[in-house]
Amino acid sequence: MLELKDVYGGYGKITILNGTSFKIPRASITTVIGPNGAGKSTVFKAIFGLLKIHSGQILLDGSDVTSSTPRQMISHGVTYVPQGRNVIPQLSVVHNLEMGGITSHDQDVVRARMETVMDQFPMLREFKDRKAIELSGGQQKQLEIARSLLLDPKLILIDEPSIGLSPNLVADVFRTLQKLRDGGVTVLMVEQNAKAALAMSDFGLVLELGQTRMFDKADRVLSDPRVGKLFLGGHMGEEAA
């Protein structure tokens, strides 16, 4: 579904990705883990066209999308939910949702998808006239995820969905991602709560110094003593930018 082949890239003269390679299966959840500076968020920016690739290839369903812009990636069926809160606080829930489909040339289709998305997220229909700032942190994250669905993506890149959320709300967000996976959407996620994220994922990807150190089924990554010692215990640093 998504494949990176020996990708090098970074910011200016600083190289963060040093030959990153992996292949993500369709309709799966893959959690990316690694120490500070591993390139976890950077690889998302590279995939979504926010970072210039020095060399290597990014393939989506076998097509080369290495040089694609974010707008082109959206047209290819890829959406990106970055770190932090990304709703527009003073706009209503429904107006925030509409922003997700603003690039579409067929607003009738967008409106139909809005109805579908609000069926998937009943809370959004219930609170559709509320300002986004009035929602809880977990509700705002659901709004962000729902907004990313307005263009009917086949791949969602989601970076640190649990930041600032209580354990119960984190569980709600994870269940939402699993439902999307069950509906055929592929999810690639960076998550600070690595143990919990791997426990609900299909695959785990370990990055270190911009290189893939391990890619395997999530339960194998979670139980690997090398991974546990370096990345899941007391040695695990803050998440990379």
CYANA upper distance limits for C-alpha pairs under 8 A (distance plus 0.5 A):
  1 MET  CA     23 LYS  CA      7.78
  1 MET  CA     24 ILE  CA      6.44
  1 MET  CA     25 PRO  CA      5.85
  1 MET  CA     26 ARG  CA      5.67
  1 MET  CA     59 LEU  CA      8.38
  1 MET  CA     60 LEU  CA      6.19
  1 MET  CA     61 ASP  CA      5.23
  1 MET  CA     62 GLY  CA      7.84
  2 LEU  CA     23 LYS  CA      6.19
  2 LEU  CA     24 ILE  CA      5.65
  2 LEU  CA     25 PRO  CA      7.51
  2 LEU  CA     26 ARG  CA      8.35
  2 LEU  CA     58 ILE  CA      7.97
  2 LEU  CA     59 LEU  CA      6.28
  2 LEU  CA     60 LEU  CA      5.25
  2 LEU  CA     61 ASP  CA      6.86
  2 LEU  CA     62 GLY  CA      8.45
  3 GLU  CA     21 SER  CA      7.81
  3 GLU  CA     22 PHE  CA      6.23
  3 GLU  CA     23 LYS  CA      4.72
  3 GLU  CA     24 ILE  CA      6.78
  3 GLU  CA     58 ILE  CA      6.33
  3 GLU  CA     59 LEU  CA      5.54
  3 GLU  CA     60 LEU  CA      7.03
  4 LEU  CA     20 THR  CA      7.20
  4 LEU  CA     21 SER  CA      5.26
  4 LEU  CA     22 PHE  CA      5.81
  4 LEU  CA     23 LYS  CA      6.90
  4 LEU  CA     56 GLY  CA      8.11
  4 LEU  CA     57 GLN  CA      6.35
  4 LEU  CA     58 ILE  CA      5.15
  4 LEU  CA     59 LEU  CA      6.87
  5 LYS  CA     19 GLY  CA      7.92
  5 LYS  CA     20 THR  CA      7.21
  5 LYS  CA     21 SER  CA      5.19
  5 LYS  CA     22 PHE  CA      7.39
  5 LYS  CA     56 GLY  CA      6.08
  5 LYS  CA     57 GLN  CA      5.55
  5 LYS  CA     58 ILE  CA      6.88
  6 ASP  CA     18 ASN  CA      8.06
  6 ASP  CA     19 GLY  CA      4.45
  6 ASP  CA     20 THR  CA      5.53
  6 ASP  CA     21 SER  CA      5.56
  6 ASP  CA     55 SER  CA      8.02
  6 ASP  CA     56 GLY  CA      5.41
  6 ASP  CA     57 GLN  CA      7.34
  7 VAL  CA     17 LEU  CA      6.99
  7 VAL  CA     18 ASN  CA      7.13
  7 VAL  CA     19 GLY  CA      5.08
  7 VAL  CA     20 THR  CA      5.38
  7 VAL  CA     21 SER  CA      7.05
  7 VAL  CA     53 ILE  CA      7.49
  7 VAL  CA     54 HIS  CA      8.08
  7 VAL  CA     55 SER  CA      6.27
  7 VAL  CA     56 GLY  CA      4.68
  7 VAL  CA     57 GLN  CA      6.58
  7 VAL  CA     58 ILE  CA      8.07
  8 TYR  CA     15 THR  CA      7.56
  8 TYR  CA     16 ILE  CA      7.96
  8 TYR  CA     17 LEU  CA      5.31
  8 TYR  CA     18 ASN  CA      5.42
  8 TYR  CA     19 GLY  CA      5.66
  8 TYR  CA     20 THR  CA      7.29
  8 TYR  CA     53 ILE  CA      6.51
  8 TYR  CA     54 HIS  CA      5.89
  8 TYR  CA     55 SER  CA      5.77
  8 TYR  CA     56 GLY  CA      6.77
  9 GLY  CA     15 THR  CA      5.97
  9 GLY  CA     16 ILE  CA      6.56
  9 GLY  CA     17 LEU  CA      5.60
  9 GLY  CA     18 ASN  CA      7.66
  9 GLY  CA     46 ALA  CA      7.97
  9 GLY  CA     51 LEU  CA      7.68
  9 GLY  CA     52 LYS  CA      6.73
  9 GLY  CA     53 ILE  CA      5.11
  9 GLY  CA     54 HIS  CA      5.59
  9 GLY  CA     55 SER  CA      7.66
 10 GLY  CA     14 ILE  CA      6.07
 10 GLY  CA     15 THR  CA      4.76
 10 GLY  CA     16 ILE  CA      5.26
 10 GLY  CA     17 LEU  CA      6.77
 10 GLY  CA     42 THR  CA      7.93
 10 GLY  CA     51 LEU  CA      7.33
 10 GLY  CA     52 LYS  CA      7.56
 10 GLY  CA     53 ILE  CA      7.89
 10 GLY  CA     54 HIS  CA      8.50
 11 TYR  CA     15 THR  CA      7.01
 11 TYR  CA     16 ILE  CA      8.04
 11 TYR  CA     51 LEU  CA      7.91
 11 TYR  CA     52 LYS  CA      8.45
 16 ILE  CA     37 GLY  CA      8.22
 16 ILE  CA     38 ALA  CA      8.08
 16 ILE  CA     39 GLY  CA      6.36
 16 ILE  CA     42 THR  CA      7.80
 16 ILE  CA    209 LEU  CA      7.55
 16 ILE  CA    210 GLY  CA      6.04
 17 LEU  CA     39 GLY  CA      6.74
 17 LEU  CA     42 THR  CA      8.05
 17 LEU  CA     43 VAL  CA      7.67
 17 LEU  CA    209 LEU  CA      7.70
 17 LEU  CA    210 GLY  CA      4.52
 17 LEU  CA    211 GLN  CA      7.10
 18 ASN  CA    209 LEU  CA      7.57
 18 ASN  CA    210 GLY  CA      5.35
 18 ASN  CA    211 GLN  CA      6.14
 19 GLY  CA     56 GLY  CA      7.97
 19 GLY  CA    210 GLY  CA      7.50
 19 GLY  CA    211 GLN  CA      6.38
 20 THR  CA    210 GLY  CA      6.50
 20 THR  CA    211 GLN  CA      5.14
 20 THR  CA    212 THR  CA      6.19
 21 SER  CA    211 GLN  CA      7.70
 21 SER  CA    212 THR  CA      6.66
 22 PHE  CA    212 THR  CA      7.54
 22 PHE  CA    215 PHE  CA      7.84
 24 ILE  CA     28 SER  CA      8.26
 24 ILE  CA     30 THR  CA      7.87
 25 PRO  CA    186 THR  CA      8.15
 26 ARG  CA    184 GLY  CA      7.98
 26 ARG  CA    185 VAL  CA      7.88
 26 ARG  CA    186 THR  CA      5.99
 27 ALA  CA    181 ARG  CA      5.75
 27 ALA  CA    182 ASP  CA      7.50
 27 ALA  CA    183 GLY  CA      8.16
 27 ALA  CA    184 GLY  CA      5.14
 27 ALA  CA    185 VAL  CA      5.50
 27 ALA  CA    186 THR  CA      4.81
 27 ALA  CA    187 VAL  CA      7.90
 28 SER  CA    181 ARG  CA      6.22
 28 SER  CA    184 GLY  CA      8.43
 28 SER  CA    185 VAL  CA      7.78
 28 SER  CA    186 THR  CA      5.52
 28 SER  CA    187 VAL  CA      6.63
 28 SER  CA    201 SER  CA      8.17
 28 SER  CA    202 ASP  CA      6.50
 28 SER  CA    203 PHE  CA      8.10
 29 ILE  CA    177 LEU  CA      8.42
 29 ILE  CA    178 GLN  CA      8.02
 29 ILE  CA    181 ARG  CA      7.13
 29 ILE  CA    186 THR  CA      6.67
 29 ILE  CA    187 VAL  CA      5.15
 29 ILE  CA    188 LEU  CA      6.41
 29 ILE  CA    189 MET  CA      7.90
 29 ILE  CA    201 SER  CA      5.53
 29 ILE  CA    202 ASP  CA      5.76
 29 ILE  CA    203 PHE  CA      6.89
 30 THR  CA    187 VAL  CA      6.81
 30 THR  CA    188 LEU  CA      5.47
 30 THR  CA    189 MET  CA      6.63
 30 THR  CA    198 LEU  CA      8.47
 30 THR  CA    201 SER  CA      6.29
 30 THR  CA    202 ASP  CA      6.46
 30 THR  CA    203 PHE  CA      5.08
 30 THR  CA    204 GLY  CA      5.91
 30 THR  CA    205 LEU  CA      7.38
 30 THR  CA    218 ALA  CA      8.26
 31 THR  CA    188 LEU  CA      6.63
 31 THR  CA    189 MET  CA      5.31
 31 THR  CA    190 VAL  CA      6.20
 31 THR  CA    191 GLU  CA      7.40
 31 THR  CA    194 ALA  CA      8.27
 31 THR  CA    197 ALA  CA      6.97
 31 THR  CA    198 LEU  CA      6.63
 31 THR  CA    201 SER  CA      6.96
 31 THR  CA    203 PHE  CA      6.99
 31 THR  CA    204 GLY  CA      5.49
 31 THR  CA    205 LEU  CA      6.60
 31 THR  CA    218 ALA  CA      8.44
 32 VAL  CA     40 LYS  CA      7.11
 32 VAL  CA    188 LEU  CA      7.94
 32 VAL  CA    189 MET  CA      6.52
 32 VAL  CA    190 VAL  CA      5.43
 32 VAL  CA    191 GLU  CA      7.61
 32 VAL  CA    204 GLY  CA      6.55
 32 VAL  CA    205 LEU  CA      5.19
 32 VAL  CA    206 VAL  CA      6.42
 32 VAL  CA    207 LEU  CA      7.57
 33 ILE  CA     40 LYS  CA      7.58
 33 ILE  CA    190 VAL  CA      7.05
 33 ILE  CA    191 GLU  CA      7.67
 33 ILE  CA    192 GLN  CA      8.47
 33 ILE  CA    194 ALA  CA      7.05
 33 ILE  CA    204 GLY  CA      7.98
 33 ILE  CA    205 LEU  CA      6.71
 33 ILE  CA    206 VAL  CA      5.54
 33 ILE  CA    207 LEU  CA      6.71
 33 ILE  CA    231 PHE  CA      7.84
 34 GLY  CA     38 ALA  CA      6.21
 34 GLY  CA     40 LYS  CA      7.70
 34 GLY  CA    206 VAL  CA      6.02
 34 GLY  CA    207 LEU  CA      5.49
 34 GLY  CA    208 GLU  CA      6.26
 34 GLY  CA    231 PHE  CA      6.43
 34 GLY  CA    236 MET  CA      8.13
 34 GLY  CA    239 GLU  CA      8.08
 34 GLY  CA    240 ALA  CA      8.48
 35 PRO  CA    207 LEU  CA      8.24
 35 PRO  CA    208 GLU  CA      7.09
 35 PRO  CA    231 PHE  CA      6.77
 35 PRO  CA    236 MET  CA      6.23
 35 PRO  CA    237 GLY  CA      5.76
 35 PRO  CA    238 GLU  CA      7.31
 35 PRO  CA    239 GLU  CA      6.89
 35 PRO  CA    240 ALA  CA      7.33
 36 ASN  CA    236 MET  CA      8.38
 36 ASN  CA    237 GLY  CA      5.83
 36 ASN  CA    238 GLU  CA      5.80
 36 ASN  CA    239 GLU  CA      5.48
 36 ASN  CA    240 ALA  CA      4.85
 36 ASN  CA    241 ALA  CA      8.26
 37 GLY  CA    208 GLU  CA      8.15
 37 GLY  CA    209 LEU  CA      7.01
 37 GLY  CA    210 GLY  CA      8.41
 37 GLY  CA    239 GLU  CA      7.98
 37 GLY  CA    240 ALA  CA      5.16
 37 GLY  CA    241 ALA  CA      7.29
 38 ALA  CA    207 LEU  CA      6.09
 38 ALA  CA    208 GLU  CA      4.97
 38 ALA  CA    209 LEU  CA      5.06
 38 ALA  CA    210 GLY  CA      5.73
 38 ALA  CA    211 GLN  CA      8.20
 38 ALA  CA    240 ALA  CA      6.53
 39 GLY  CA     43 VAL  CA      6.49
 39 GLY  CA    207 LEU  CA      7.55
 39 GLY  CA    208 GLU  CA      7.91
 39 GLY  CA    209 LEU  CA      7.28
 39 GLY  CA    210 GLY  CA      5.65
 39 GLY  CA    240 ALA  CA      6.57
 39 GLY  CA    241 ALA  CA      7.30
 40 LYS  CA     44 PHE  CA      7.48
 40 LYS  CA    190 VAL  CA      7.12
 40 LYS  CA    207 LEU  CA      7.41
 40 LYS  CA    210 GLY  CA      8.42
 40 LYS  CA    239 GLU  CA      8.43
 40 LYS  CA    240 ALA  CA      6.56
 40 LYS  CA    241 ALA  CA      7.54
 41 SER  CA     45 LYS  CA      7.03
 41 SER  CA    159 ASP  CA      7.30
 41 SER  CA    190 VAL  CA      7.62
 41 SER  CA    240 ALA  CA      7.05
 41 SER  CA    241 ALA  CA      5.94
 42 THR  CA     46 ALA  CA      6.70
 42 THR  CA     51 LEU  CA      8.24
 42 THR  CA    241 ALA  CA      7.08
 43 VAL  CA     47 ILE  CA      6.72
 44 PHE  CA     48 PHE  CA      6.67
 44 PHE  CA     80 TYR  CA      8.49
 44 PHE  CA    157 LEU  CA      7.15
 45 LYS  CA     49 GLY  CA      6.62
 45 LYS  CA     50 LEU  CA      5.33
 45 LYS  CA     51 LEU  CA      6.05
 46 ALA  CA     50 LEU  CA      6.29
 46 ALA  CA     51 LEU  CA      5.20
 46 ALA  CA     52 LYS  CA      7.29
 46 ALA  CA     53 ILE  CA      7.25
 47 ILE  CA     51 LEU  CA      8.48
 47 ILE  CA     58 ILE  CA      7.42
 47 ILE  CA     66 THR  CA      8.03
 48 PHE  CA     68 SER  CA      8.28
 48 PHE  CA     69 THR  CA      7.67
 48 PHE  CA     70 PRO  CA      5.96
 48 PHE  CA     73 MET  CA      6.61
 48 PHE  CA     78 VAL  CA      7.93
 48 PHE  CA     79 THR  CA      8.25
 48 PHE  CA     80 TYR  CA      7.62
 49 GLY  CA     66 THR  CA      8.20
 49 GLY  CA     67 SER  CA      7.43
 49 GLY  CA     68 SER  CA      6.15
 49 GLY  CA     69 THR  CA      5.21
 49 GLY  CA     70 PRO  CA      5.49
 49 GLY  CA     73 MET  CA      7.64
 50 LEU  CA     69 THR  CA      7.67
 50 LEU  CA     70 PRO  CA      7.11
 52 LYS  CA     67 SER  CA      8.29
 53 ILE  CA     66 THR  CA      7.72
 53 ILE  CA     67 SER  CA      8.04
 56 GLY  CA     66 THR  CA      8.40
 57 GLN  CA     64 ASP  CA      7.29
 57 GLN  CA     65 VAL  CA      8.19
 57 GLN  CA     66 THR  CA      5.97
 58 ILE  CA     64 ASP  CA      6.39
 58 ILE  CA     65 VAL  CA      6.14
 58 ILE  CA     66 THR  CA      5.23
 59 LEU  CA     63 SER  CA      5.66
 59 LEU  CA     64 ASP  CA      5.07
 59 LEU  CA     65 VAL  CA      6.19
 59 LEU  CA     66 THR  CA      7.54
 60 LEU  CA     64 ASP  CA      7.04
 60 LEU  CA     65 VAL  CA      7.07
 65 VAL  CA     73 MET  CA      8.18
 68 SER  CA     72 GLN  CA      6.16
 68 SER  CA     73 MET  CA      6.70
 69 THR  CA     73 MET  CA      6.66
 70 PRO  CA     74 ILE  CA      6.71
 71 ARG  CA     75 SER  CA      6.90
 72 GLN  CA     76 HIS  CA      6.74
 73 MET  CA     77 GLY  CA      6.95
 73 MET  CA     78 VAL  CA      5.93
 73 MET  CA     79 THR  CA      7.99
 74 ILE  CA     78 VAL  CA      5.34
 74 ILE  CA     79 THR  CA      6.29
 74 ILE  CA    151 LEU  CA      8.11
 74 ILE  CA    153 PRO  CA      8.13
 77 GLY  CA    151 LEU  CA      7.86
 77 GLY  CA    152 ASP  CA      7.38
 77 GLY  CA    153 PRO  CA      4.79
 77 GLY  CA    154 LYS  CA      5.70
 77 GLY  CA    155 LEU  CA      6.82
 78 VAL  CA    153 PRO  CA      5.91
 78 VAL  CA    154 LYS  CA      6.75
 78 VAL  CA    155 LEU  CA      5.34
 78 VAL  CA    156 ILE  CA      6.38
 78 VAL  CA    157 LEU  CA      8.05
 79 THR  CA    148 SER  CA      6.40
 79 THR  CA    149 LEU  CA      8.35
 79 THR  CA    153 PRO  CA      6.79
 79 THR  CA    155 LEU  CA      7.00
 79 THR  CA    156 ILE  CA      5.51
 79 THR  CA    157 LEU  CA      6.70
 80 TYR  CA    148 SER  CA      7.67
 80 TYR  CA    156 ILE  CA      6.39
 80 TYR  CA    157 LEU  CA      5.17
 80 TYR  CA    158 ILE  CA      6.45
 81 VAL  CA    144 GLU  CA      7.42
 81 VAL  CA    145 ILE  CA      7.46
 81 VAL  CA    148 SER  CA      7.64
 81 VAL  CA    156 ILE  CA      7.98
 81 VAL  CA    157 LEU  CA      6.55
 81 VAL  CA    158 ILE  CA      5.14
 81 VAL  CA    159 ASP  CA      6.71
 82 PRO  CA     86 ASN  CA      8.08
 82 PRO  CA    157 LEU  CA      8.39
 82 PRO  CA    158 ILE  CA      6.56
 82 PRO  CA    159 ASP  CA      5.53
 82 PRO  CA    160 GLU  CA      8.01
 83 GLN  CA    158 ILE  CA      8.23
 83 GLN  CA    159 ASP  CA      5.59
 83 GLN  CA    160 GLU  CA      5.98
 83 GLN  CA    161 PRO  CA      7.45
 83 GLN  CA    163 ILE  CA      8.34
 84 GLY  CA    160 GLU  CA      8.09
 84 GLY  CA    161 PRO  CA      8.31
 84 GLY  CA    163 ILE  CA      7.37
 85 ARG  CA    140 GLN  CA      7.90
 85 ARG  CA    141 LYS  CA      7.81
 86 ASN  CA    144 GLU  CA      7.32
 87 VAL  CA     96 ASN  CA      7.18
 87 VAL  CA    132 ALA  CA      7.15
 87 VAL  CA    140 GLN  CA      7.43
 87 VAL  CA    143 LEU  CA      8.12
 87 VAL  CA    144 GLU  CA      7.04
 88 ILE  CA     96 ASN  CA      6.96
 88 ILE  CA    132 ALA  CA      7.13
 88 ILE  CA    133 ILE  CA      8.31
 89 PRO  CA    131 LYS  CA      6.91
 89 PRO  CA    132 ALA  CA      5.37
 89 PRO  CA    133 ILE  CA      4.95
 90 GLN  CA    131 LYS  CA      5.98
 90 GLN  CA    132 ALA  CA      6.84
 90 GLN  CA    133 ILE  CA      6.88
 91 LEU  CA     95 HIS  CA      6.44
 91 LEU  CA     96 ASN  CA      6.68
 91 LEU  CA    131 LYS  CA      5.78
 91 LEU  CA    132 ALA  CA      6.62
 92 SER  CA     96 ASN  CA      6.63
 92 SER  CA    128 LYS  CA      7.06
 92 SER  CA    129 ASP  CA      5.85
 92 SER  CA    130 ARG  CA      5.61
 92 SER  CA    131 LYS  CA      4.51
 92 SER  CA    132 ALA  CA      6.05
 93 VAL  CA     97 LEU  CA      6.73
 93 VAL  CA    124 LEU  CA      7.24
 93 VAL  CA    127 PHE  CA      7.38
 93 VAL  CA    128 LYS  CA      5.27
 93 VAL  CA    129 ASP  CA      6.54
 93 VAL  CA    130 ARG  CA      6.46
 93 VAL  CA    131 LYS  CA      6.49
 93 VAL  CA    132 ALA  CA      5.96
 93 VAL  CA    143 LEU  CA      7.90
 94 VAL  CA     98 GLU  CA      6.75
 94 VAL  CA    124 LEU  CA      8.26
 94 VAL  CA    128 LYS  CA      5.57
 94 VAL  CA    129 ASP  CA      7.05
 95 HIS  CA     99 MET  CA      6.97
 96 ASN  CA    100 GLY  CA      7.61
 96 ASN  CA    132 ALA  CA      8.08
 96 ASN  CA    143 LEU  CA      8.41
 96 ASN  CA    147 ARG  CA      7.79
 97 LEU  CA    101 GLY  CA      7.95
 97 LEU  CA    114 MET  CA      7.74
 97 LEU  CA    143 LEU  CA      7.81
 97 LEU  CA    146 ALA  CA      7.82
 97 LEU  CA    147 ARG  CA      5.44
 97 LEU  CA    150 LEU  CA      8.06
 98 GLU  CA    102 ILE  CA      6.97
 98 GLU  CA    110 VAL  CA      8.34
 98 GLU  CA    114 MET  CA      8.24
 98 GLU  CA    147 ARG  CA      8.09
 99 MET  CA    147 ARG  CA      7.95
100 GLY  CA    147 ARG  CA      5.35
100 GLY  CA    148 SER  CA      6.51
100 GLY  CA    149 LEU  CA      8.15
100 GLY  CA    150 LEU  CA      6.14
100 GLY  CA    151 LEU  CA      7.76
101 GLY  CA    107 GLN  CA      8.08
101 GLY  CA    110 VAL  CA      6.40
101 GLY  CA    147 ARG  CA      8.27
101 GLY  CA    150 LEU  CA      5.93
101 GLY  CA    151 LEU  CA      6.53
104 SER  CA    110 VAL  CA      7.76
104 SER  CA    151 LEU  CA      7.92
106 ASP  CA    110 VAL  CA      7.11
107 GLN  CA    111 ARG  CA      6.59
108 ASP  CA    112 ALA  CA      6.82
109 VAL  CA    113 ARG  CA      6.67
110 VAL  CA    114 MET  CA      6.62
110 VAL  CA    150 LEU  CA      6.80
110 VAL  CA    151 LEU  CA      7.79
111 ARG  CA    115 GLU  CA      7.05
112 ALA  CA    116 THR  CA      7.03
113 ARG  CA    117 VAL  CA      6.50
113 ARG  CA    150 LEU  CA      6.41
113 ARG  CA    151 LEU  CA      8.46
113 ARG  CA    152 ASP  CA      8.36
114 MET  CA    118 MET  CA      6.60
114 MET  CA    150 LEU  CA      6.97
115 GLU  CA    119 ASP  CA      6.75
116 THR  CA    120 GLN  CA      6.89
117 VAL  CA    121 PHE  CA      6.62
117 VAL  CA    146 ALA  CA      6.72
117 VAL  CA    149 LEU  CA      7.71
117 VAL  CA    150 LEU  CA      7.94
118 MET  CA    122 PRO  CA      5.98
118 MET  CA    123 MET  CA      8.12
118 MET  CA    124 LEU  CA      6.26
118 MET  CA    125 ARG  CA      5.90
119 ASP  CA    125 ARG  CA      8.12
121 PHE  CA    125 ARG  CA      7.79
121 PHE  CA    142 GLN  CA      8.13
121 PHE  CA    146 ALA  CA      7.91
122 PRO  CA    126 GLU  CA      6.83
123 MET  CA    127 PHE  CA      6.63
123 MET  CA    139 GLN  CA      8.27
124 LEU  CA    128 LYS  CA      5.82
124 LEU  CA    143 LEU  CA      7.61
130 ARG  CA    134 GLU  CA      7.15
130 ARG  CA    135 LEU  CA      8.30
131 LYS  CA    135 LEU  CA      7.90
132 ALA  CA    140 GLN  CA      7.27
135 LEU  CA    139 GLN  CA      6.13
135 LEU  CA    140 GLN  CA      6.39
136 SER  CA    140 GLN  CA      6.63
137 GLY  CA    141 LYS  CA      6.81
137 GLY  CA    164 GLY  CA      7.68
137 GLY  CA    165 LEU  CA      6.75
138 GLY  CA    142 GLN  CA      6.79
138 GLY  CA    165 LEU  CA      6.78
138 GLY  CA    169 LEU  CA      5.89
138 GLY  CA    170 VAL  CA      7.86
138 GLY  CA    172 ASP  CA      8.28
138 GLY  CA    173 VAL  CA      7.71
139 GLN  CA    143 LEU  CA      6.68
140 GLN  CA    144 GLU  CA      6.78
141 LYS  CA    145 ILE  CA      6.75
141 LYS  CA    161 PRO  CA      7.54
141 LYS  CA    173 VAL  CA      8.02
142 GLN  CA    146 ALA  CA      6.47
142 GLN  CA    173 VAL  CA      7.33
142 GLN  CA    176 THR  CA      8.43
143 LEU  CA    147 ARG  CA      6.47
144 GLU  CA    148 SER  CA      6.85
145 ILE  CA    149 LEU  CA      7.23
146 ALA  CA    150 LEU  CA      7.55
148 SER  CA    153 PRO  CA      8.05
148 SER  CA    156 ILE  CA      8.22
149 LEU  CA    153 PRO  CA      6.48
153 PRO  CA    185 VAL  CA      7.64
154 LYS  CA    184 GLY  CA      7.90
154 LYS  CA    185 VAL  CA      5.47
154 LYS  CA    186 THR  CA      6.50
155 LEU  CA    185 VAL  CA      6.38
155 LEU  CA    186 THR  CA      5.17
155 LEU  CA    187 VAL  CA      6.36
155 LEU  CA    188 LEU  CA      8.04
156 ILE  CA    185 VAL  CA      7.86
156 ILE  CA    186 THR  CA      6.79
156 ILE  CA    187 VAL  CA      5.48
156 ILE  CA    188 LEU  CA      6.77
157 LEU  CA    187 VAL  CA      6.69
157 LEU  CA    188 LEU  CA      5.50
157 LEU  CA    189 MET  CA      6.45
158 ILE  CA    187 VAL  CA      7.92
158 ILE  CA    188 LEU  CA      6.88
158 ILE  CA    189 MET  CA      5.39
158 ILE  CA    190 VAL  CA      7.06
159 ASP  CA    189 MET  CA      6.23
159 ASP  CA    190 VAL  CA      5.33
159 ASP  CA    191 GLU  CA      7.02
160 GLU  CA    189 MET  CA      7.75
160 GLU  CA    190 VAL  CA      5.89
160 GLU  CA    191 GLU  CA      4.97
160 GLU  CA    192 GLN  CA      6.66
161 PRO  CA    170 VAL  CA      8.30
161 PRO  CA    173 VAL  CA      7.94
161 PRO  CA    190 VAL  CA      8.44
161 PRO  CA    191 GLU  CA      7.12
162 SER  CA    169 LEU  CA      8.47
162 SER  CA    170 VAL  CA      5.91
162 SER  CA    173 VAL  CA      8.14
162 SER  CA    191 GLU  CA      7.53
162 SER  CA    192 GLN  CA      7.94
162 SER  CA    193 ASN  CA      8.01
163 ILE  CA    192 GLN  CA      8.14
165 LEU  CA    169 LEU  CA      6.33
165 LEU  CA    170 VAL  CA      6.48
166 SER  CA    170 VAL  CA      6.66
167 PRO  CA    171 ALA  CA      6.74
168 ASN  CA    172 ASP  CA      6.94
169 LEU  CA    173 VAL  CA      6.81
170 VAL  CA    174 PHE  CA      6.69
171 ALA  CA    175 ARG  CA      6.65
172 ASP  CA    176 THR  CA      6.77
173 VAL  CA    177 LEU  CA      6.90
174 PHE  CA    178 GLN  CA      6.77
174 PHE  CA    197 ALA  CA      8.22
174 PHE  CA    200 MET  CA      7.78
175 ARG  CA    179 LYS  CA      6.74
176 THR  CA    180 LEU  CA      6.91
177 LEU  CA    181 ARG  CA      6.75
177 LEU  CA    187 VAL  CA      7.82
178 GLN  CA    182 ASP  CA      6.62
178 GLN  CA    200 MET  CA      8.25
179 LYS  CA    183 GLY  CA      6.74
180 LEU  CA    184 GLY  CA      7.09
180 LEU  CA    185 VAL  CA      5.95
180 LEU  CA    186 THR  CA      8.31
181 ARG  CA    185 VAL  CA      5.25
181 ARG  CA    186 THR  CA      6.34
181 ARG  CA    187 VAL  CA      7.27
191 GLU  CA    197 ALA  CA      7.01
192 GLN  CA    238 GLU  CA      8.47
192 GLN  CA    239 GLU  CA      6.96
193 ASN  CA    197 ALA  CA      6.60
194 ALA  CA    198 LEU  CA      6.47
194 ALA  CA    232 LEU  CA      7.23
195 LYS  CA    199 ALA  CA      6.65
195 LYS  CA    222 LEU  CA      7.44
195 LYS  CA    232 LEU  CA      7.23
196 ALA  CA    200 MET  CA      7.14
197 ALA  CA    201 SER  CA      6.68
198 LEU  CA    202 ASP  CA      8.10
198 LEU  CA    203 PHE  CA      7.85
198 LEU  CA    204 GLY  CA      6.88
198 LEU  CA    218 ALA  CA      5.92
198 LEU  CA    219 ASP  CA      7.54
198 LEU  CA    221 VAL  CA      8.37
198 LEU  CA    222 LEU  CA      6.98
199 ALA  CA    218 ALA  CA      7.41
199 ALA  CA    219 ASP  CA      7.30
199 ALA  CA    222 LEU  CA      8.01
201 SER  CA    218 ALA  CA      6.44
202 ASP  CA    217 LYS  CA      6.38
202 ASP  CA    218 ALA  CA      5.83
202 ASP  CA    219 ASP  CA      8.40
203 PHE  CA    215 PHE  CA      7.68
203 PHE  CA    216 ASP  CA      6.18
203 PHE  CA    217 LYS  CA      4.73
203 PHE  CA    218 ALA  CA      4.60
203 PHE  CA    219 ASP  CA      8.21
203 PHE  CA    221 VAL  CA      8.43
204 GLY  CA    214 MET  CA      8.31
204 GLY  CA    215 PHE  CA      6.27
204 GLY  CA    216 ASP  CA      6.22
204 GLY  CA    217 LYS  CA      6.48
204 GLY  CA    218 ALA  CA      5.04
204 GLY  CA    221 VAL  CA      6.42
204 GLY  CA    222 LEU  CA      8.43
205 LEU  CA    212 THR  CA      7.65
205 LEU  CA    213 ARG  CA      8.27
205 LEU  CA    214 MET  CA      6.28
205 LEU  CA    215 PHE  CA      5.06
205 LEU  CA    216 ASP  CA      7.40
205 LEU  CA    221 VAL  CA      8.39
206 VAL  CA    212 THR  CA      6.43
206 VAL  CA    213 ARG  CA      5.94
206 VAL  CA    214 MET  CA      5.51
206 VAL  CA    215 PHE  CA      6.91
207 LEU  CA    211 GLN  CA      5.97
207 LEU  CA    212 THR  CA      5.23
207 LEU  CA    213 ARG  CA      6.16
207 LEU  CA    214 MET  CA      7.83
208 GLU  CA    212 THR  CA      7.06
208 GLU  CA    213 ARG  CA      6.93
214 MET  CA    221 VAL  CA      8.26
215 PHE  CA    221 VAL  CA      8.15
216 ASP  CA    220 ARG  CA      6.96
216 ASP  CA    221 VAL  CA      6.71
217 LYS  CA    221 VAL  CA      6.95
218 ALA  CA    222 LEU  CA      6.52
219 ASP  CA    223 SER  CA      6.62
220 ARG  CA    224 ASP  CA      6.44
221 VAL  CA    227 VAL  CA      7.23
222 LEU  CA    227 VAL  CA      7.66
222 LEU  CA    228 GLY  CA      7.40
223 SER  CA    227 VAL  CA      8.24
223 SER  CA    228 GLY  CA      7.53
224 ASP  CA    228 GLY  CA      6.70
225 PRO  CA    229 LYS  CA      6.55
226 ARG  CA    230 LEU  CA      6.70
227 VAL  CA    231 PHE  CA      5.95
227 VAL  CA    232 LEU  CA      7.03
228 GLY  CA    232 LEU  CA      5.10
228 GLY  CA    233 GLY  CA      6.43
229 LYS  CA    233 GLY  CA      6.23
229 LYS  CA    234 GLY  CA      8.17
229 LYS  CA    235 HIS  CA      7.35
230 LEU  CA    234 GLY  CA      8.47
230 LEU  CA    235 HIS  CA      6.01
230 LEU  CA    236 MET  CA      6.62
231 PHE  CA    235 HIS  CA      6.72
231 PHE  CA    236 MET  CA      4.94
231 PHE  CA    237 GLY  CA      8.18
232 LEU  CA    236 MET  CA      6.36
